Amino acid sequence: MTTKTTASKGGKRYRAAAEGVDSTKSYAPEEALDLLKQVSQAKFDETVEVHVKTNADPRHADQLIRVVVLLPHGTGKPQRVLAFVQGTAVAAAREAGADYIADDEIIERIEKQGWVEFDVAVATQDVMSRIGKLGRVLGRRGLMPNPRTGTVVQPQDVGRAIREAKGGRIELRMDKTANLHCSIGKVSFSTQDLLDNLAMVLDAMTKARPEGVKGQLVKAIYATTTMGPSARLDTAQALALSVQ
């Protein structure tokens, strides 16, 4: 689940970092994040990722997890937001910081050229009938606005949705191997900020526990960085983190 590629394993920088992490140990969350920050060898601000192995069976619809999380300290990555809006919502979207307002030209570029130079798409309900045809392009990239993920809203709520998208809103979605993957910030974040974000992710995941899952939901939790090794977290201590 969190195994690095062979090339990464053979890299001098990776090997140096890996020497500082005990692969047989389960670390307390704070200790693990401190350690990953210390052994970071990259020349850029690496992303800190969390990978959760669950006991769910994604072949069954009643065991899938899909939930939106608003990270208290953001992801550290700028989010480009495209707004599908009309009428008075256009001004609200611009004021909230939308990077693109989807006019007919942009809609055509998406449909015919596959243009997807944005990270999040937000839409008001009154334009969904116009953009349904974009599902074949945006759907497979996870960019199609969806009420379940809070990206289809009433016109009066579009500003809030855009601010959340730019401020640290992420989506947790189980993959085909029953794992969840997400970013909780950057190596430059303080350990406490990373812990706060981690607590929010695990709290949201626990609250979204599918009814069909029997027994323990979480099998294992790992933290890693973009170019570094992974550290296994003590599951009980991680799940006991409190949301501030």
GUNU-880217 format. One record per residue (C-alpha): x, y, z; residue number from 1. Coordinates in pm, whole numbers, always signed. Layout:
REM residues N
atom x = X, y = Y, z = Z, n = NUM
...
This chain:
REM residues 244
atom x = +0, y = +0, z = +0, n = 1
atom x = +275, y = +244, z = +90, n = 2
atom x = +568, y = +65, z = -66, n = 3
atom x = +794, y = +292, z = -270, n = 4
atom x = +903, y = +207, z = -622, n = 5
atom x = +1222, y = +12, z = -684, n = 6
atom x = +1385, y = +328, z = -821, n = 7
atom x = +1302, y = +516, z = -504, n = 8
atom x = +1436, y = +235, z = -289, n = 9
atom x = +1763, y = +245, z = -477, n = 10
atom x = +1807, y = +621, z = -450, n = 11
atom x = +2081, y = +747, z = -221, n = 12
atom x = +1857, y = +1014, z = -70, n = 13
atom x = +1576, y = +767, z = -6, n = 14
atom x = +1809, y = +513, z = +153, n = 15
atom x = +1947, y = +778, z = +385, n = 16
atom x = +1598, y = +874, z = +496, n = 17
atom x = +1482, y = +513, z = +532, n = 18
atom x = +1766, y = +436, z = +771, n = 19
atom x = +1602, y = +665, z = +1022, n = 20
atom x = +1266, y = +487, z = +1020, n = 21
atom x = +1211, y = +148, z = +1186, n = 22
atom x = +982, y = -48, z = +953, n = 23
atom x = +903, y = -300, z = +1230, n = 24
atom x = +774, y = -39, z = +1474, n = 25
atom x = +434, y = +125, z = +1520, n = 26
atom x = +495, y = +488, z = +1610, n = 27
atom x = +286, y = +726, z = +1815, n = 28
atom x = +139, y = +978, z = +1565, n = 29
atom x = +340, y = +1275, z = +1694, n = 30
atom x = +662, y = +1072, z = +1696, n = 31
atom x = +601, y = +948, z = +1341, n = 32
atom x = +533, y = +1293, z = +1199, n = 33
atom x = +832, y = +1443, z = +1379, n = 34
atom x = +1048, y = +1166, z = +1239, n = 35
atom x = +925, y = +1204, z = +880, n = 36
atom x = +995, y = +1577, z = +897, n = 37
atom x = +1345, y = +1511, z = +1030, n = 38
atom x = +1442, y = +1256, z = +765, n = 39
atom x = +1299, y = +1452, z = +471, n = 40
atom x = +1578, y = +1480, z = +213, n = 41
atom x = +1401, y = +1640, z = -85, n = 42
atom x = +1494, y = +1984, z = -213, n = 43
atom x = +1127, y = +2087, z = -223, n = 44
atom x = +849, y = +2107, z = +34, n = 45
atom x = +726, y = +1748, z = +32, n = 46
atom x = +362, y = +1655, z = +80, n = 47
atom x = +278, y = +1453, z = +390, n = 48
atom x = +39, y = +1172, z = +305, n = 49
atom x = -172, y = +933, z = +510, n = 50
atom x = -271, y = +588, z = +387, n = 51
atom x = -536, y = +388, z = +572, n = 52
atom x = -591, y = +17, z = +515, n = 53
atom x = -948, y = -77, z = +603, n = 54
atom x = -1139, y = -398, z = +667, n = 55
atom x = -1411, y = -302, z = +416, n = 56
atom x = -1494, y = -490, z = +98, n = 57
atom x = -1524, y = -233, z = -184, n = 58
atom x = -1707, y = -486, z = -400, n = 59
atom x = -2015, y = -413, z = -188, n = 60
atom x = -2185, y = -74, z = -216, n = 61
atom x = -2275, y = -73, z = +153, n = 62
atom x = -1908, y = -88, z = +250, n = 63
atom x = -1775, y = +207, z = +49, n = 64
atom x = -1641, y = +521, z = +214, n = 65
atom x = -1668, y = +858, z = +43, n = 66
atom x = -1663, y = +1168, z = +260, n = 67
atom x = -1553, y = +1531, z = +241, n = 68
atom x = -1312, y = +1668, z = +502, n = 69
atom x = -1226, y = +2032, z = +568, n = 70
atom x = -868, y = +2033, z = +698, n = 71
atom x = -825, y = +2300, z = +968, n = 72
atom x = -480, y = +2397, z = +838, n = 73
atom x = -532, y = +2329, z = +468, n = 74
atom x = -322, y = +2109, z = +243, n = 75
atom x = -46, y = +2358, z = +166, n = 76
atom x = -124, y = +2326, z = -205, n = 77
atom x = -301, y = +2604, z = -397, n = 78
atom x = -632, y = +2482, z = -540, n = 79
atom x = -751, y = +2611, z = -877, n = 80
atom x = -1130, y = +2635, z = -869, n = 81
atom x = -1363, y = +2640, z = -1170, n = 82
atom x = -1713, y = +2770, z = -1101, n = 83
atom x = -2015, y = +2669, z = -1310, n = 84
atom x = -2247, y = +2955, z = -1219, n = 85
atom x = -2487, y = +3205, z = -1369, n = 86
atom x = -2675, y = +3519, z = -1272, n = 87
atom x = -2593, y = +3676, z = -936, n = 88
atom x = -2377, y = +3376, z = -841, n = 89
atom x = -2111, y = +3490, z = -1092, n = 90
atom x = -2016, y = +3791, z = -880, n = 91
atom x = -2019, y = +3581, z = -563, n = 92
atom x = -1788, y = +3324, z = -724, n = 93
atom x = -1541, y = +3590, z = -835, n = 94
atom x = -1543, y = +3754, z = -493, n = 95
atom x = -1475, y = +3417, z = -326, n = 96
atom x = -1166, y = +3367, z = -542, n = 97
atom x = -1275, y = +3134, z = -820, n = 98
atom x = -992, y = +3100, z = -1072, n = 99
atom x = -1225, y = +3039, z = -1366, n = 100
atom x = -1590, y = +3117, z = -1438, n = 101
atom x = -1721, y = +2858, z = -1683, n = 102
atom x = -1873, y = +3039, z = -1981, n = 103
atom x = -1982, y = +2869, z = -2306, n = 104
atom x = -1625, y = +2876, z = -2438, n = 105
atom x = -1482, y = +2694, z = -2136, n = 106
atom x = -1763, y = +2438, z = -2139, n = 107
atom x = -1690, y = +2369, z = -2506, n = 108
atom x = -1315, y = +2335, z = -2436, n = 109
atom x = -1387, y = +2078, z = -2167, n = 110
atom x = -1630, y = +1884, z = -2385, n = 111
atom x = -1433, y = +1883, z = -2710, n = 112
atom x = -1071, y = +1926, z = -2603, n = 113
atom x = -1072, y = +1763, z = -2260, n = 114
atom x = -947, y = +2079, z = -2088, n = 115
atom x = -909, y = +2017, z = -1714, n = 116
atom x = -657, y = +2275, z = -1594, n = 117
atom x = -819, y = +2306, z = -1252, n = 118
atom x = -831, y = +2107, z = -926, n = 119
atom x = -1191, y = +2150, z = -810, n = 120
atom x = -1516, y = +2231, z = -989, n = 121
atom x = -1806, y = +2391, z = -805, n = 122
atom x = -2152, y = +2435, z = -957, n = 123
atom x = -2486, y = +2580, z = -861, n = 124
atom x = -2788, y = +2353, z = -902, n = 125
atom x = -2944, y = +2573, z = -1170, n = 126
atom x = -2661, y = +2503, z = -1418, n = 127
atom x = -2633, y = +2127, z = -1376, n = 128
atom x = -2861, y = +2059, z = -1670, n = 129
atom x = -2617, y = +2252, z = -1893, n = 130
atom x = -2308, y = +2063, z = -1786, n = 131
atom x = -2437, y = +1707, z = -1757, n = 132
atom x = -2270, y = +1632, z = -2090, n = 133
atom x = -1931, y = +1701, z = -1932, n = 134
atom x = -1960, y = +1395, z = -1709, n = 135
atom x = -1770, y = +1172, z = -1950, n = 136
atom x = -1468, y = +1407, z = -1929, n = 137
atom x = -1485, y = +1524, z = -1570, n = 138
atom x = -1632, y = +1212, z = -1412, n = 139
atom x = -1339, y = +984, z = -1472, n = 140
atom x = -1103, y = +1246, z = -1327, n = 141
atom x = -1312, y = +1299, z = -1016, n = 142
atom x = -1382, y = +1659, z = -1116, n = 143
atom x = -1755, y = +1645, z = -1187, n = 144
atom x = -1954, y = +1855, z = -936, n = 145
atom x = -2156, y = +1632, z = -706, n = 146
atom x = -2403, y = +1717, z = -426, n = 147
atom x = -2259, y = +1436, z = -212, n = 148
atom x = -1919, y = +1604, z = -205, n = 149
atom x = -2052, y = +1954, z = -145, n = 150
atom x = -1960, y = +2083, z = -489, n = 151
atom x = -2318, y = +2134, z = -610, n = 152
atom x = -2481, y = +2406, z = -402, n = 153
atom x = -2753, y = +2669, z = -402, n = 154
atom x = -2649, y = +3005, z = -554, n = 155
atom x = -2631, y = +3170, z = -212, n = 156
atom x = -2381, y = +2907, z = -94, n = 157
atom x = -2139, y = +2919, z = -386, n = 158
atom x = -1900, y = +3159, z = -213, n = 159
atom x = -1869, y = +2934, z = +90, n = 160
atom x = -1811, y = +2626, z = -128, n = 161
atom x = -1533, y = +2800, z = -321, n = 162
atom x = -1362, y = +2929, z = -7, n = 163
atom x = -1371, y = +2579, z = +143, n = 164
atom x = -1228, y = +2428, z = -176, n = 165
atom x = -940, y = +2675, z = -175, n = 166
atom x = -888, y = +2657, z = +200, n = 167
atom x = -836, y = +2286, z = +264, n = 168
atom x = -1132, y = +2079, z = +155, n = 169
atom x = -1041, y = +1726, z = +49, n = 170
atom x = -1237, y = +1417, z = -46, n = 171
atom x = -1173, y = +1073, z = +100, n = 172
atom x = -1268, y = +797, z = -140, n = 173
atom x = -1196, y = +429, z = -92, n = 174
atom x = -1003, y = +266, z = -374, n = 175
atom x = -1049, y = -84, z = -518, n = 176
atom x = -817, y = -234, z = -257, n = 177
atom x = -1014, y = -92, z = +40, n = 178
atom x = -752, y = +174, z = +112, n = 179
atom x = -792, y = +548, z = +167, n = 180
atom x = -521, y = +796, z = +66, n = 181
atom x = -496, y = +1170, z = +126, n = 182
atom x = -265, y = +1462, z = +192, n = 183
atom x = -257, y = +1620, z = +537, n = 184
atom x = -17, y = +1902, z = +458, n = 185
atom x = +348, y = +1973, z = +387, n = 186
atom x = +676, y = +1892, z = +560, n = 187
atom x = +704, y = +2264, z = +640, n = 188
atom x = +386, y = +2244, z = +852, n = 189
atom x = +434, y = +2222, z = +1227, n = 190
atom x = +386, y = +1877, z = +1375, n = 191
atom x = +82, y = +2005, z = +1565, n = 192
atom x = -82, y = +2133, z = +1246, n = 193
atom x = -23, y = +1794, z = +1081, n = 194
atom x = -169, y = +1621, z = +1386, n = 195
atom x = -478, y = +1844, z = +1374, n = 196
atom x = -530, y = +1762, z = +1007, n = 197
atom x = -473, y = +1391, z = +1069, n = 198
atom x = -724, y = +1394, z = +1355, n = 199
atom x = -985, y = +1555, z = +1130, n = 200
atom x = -931, y = +1295, z = +857, n = 201
atom x = -956, y = +997, z = +1091, n = 202
atom x = -1257, y = +1145, z = +1270, n = 203
atom x = -1442, y = +1195, z = +940, n = 204
atom x = -1350, y = +845, z = +825, n = 205
atom x = -1474, y = +691, z = +1151, n = 206
atom x = -1802, y = +882, z = +1139, n = 207
atom x = -1853, y = +767, z = +779, n = 208
atom x = -1809, y = +401, z = +877, n = 209
atom x = -2029, y = +196, z = +642, n = 210
atom x = -2298, y = -17, z = +806, n = 211
atom x = -2188, y = -320, z = +607, n = 212
atom x = -1839, y = -337, z = +760, n = 213
atom x = -1811, y = -600, z = +1029, n = 214
atom x = -1555, y = -590, z = +1306, n = 215
atom x = -1269, y = -341, z = +1321, n = 216
atom x = -1281, y = -78, z = +1044, n = 217
atom x = -912, y = +17, z = +1038, n = 218
atom x = -639, y = -242, z = +986, n = 219
atom x = -337, y = -13, z = +958, n = 220
atom x = -240, y = +353, z = +919, n = 221
atom x = +79, y = +477, z = +754, n = 222
atom x = +223, y = +824, z = +711, n = 223
atom x = +479, y = +909, z = +446, n = 224
atom x = +620, y = +1196, z = +244, n = 225
atom x = +641, y = +1242, z = -132, n = 226
atom x = +997, y = +1110, z = -167, n = 227
atom x = +1051, y = +950, z = +172, n = 228
atom x = +986, y = +625, z = +357, n = 229
atom x = +664, y = +541, z = +536, n = 230
atom x = +611, y = +505, z = +910, n = 231
atom x = +340, y = +286, z = +1054, n = 232
atom x = +126, y = +461, z = +1315, n = 233
atom x = -6, y = +301, z = +1631, n = 234
atom x = -368, y = +257, z = +1524, n = 235
atom x = -524, y = +300, z = +1869, n = 236
atom x = -329, y = +618, z = +1942, n = 237
atom x = -405, y = +762, z = +1598, n = 238
atom x = -778, y = +698, z = +1626, n = 239
atom x = -778, y = +851, z = +1975, n = 240
atom x = -652, y = +1188, z = +1845, n = 241
atom x = -899, y = +1461, z = +1932, n = 242
atom x = -1031, y = +1711, z = +1681, n = 243
atom x = -950, y = +2065, z = +1798, n = 244
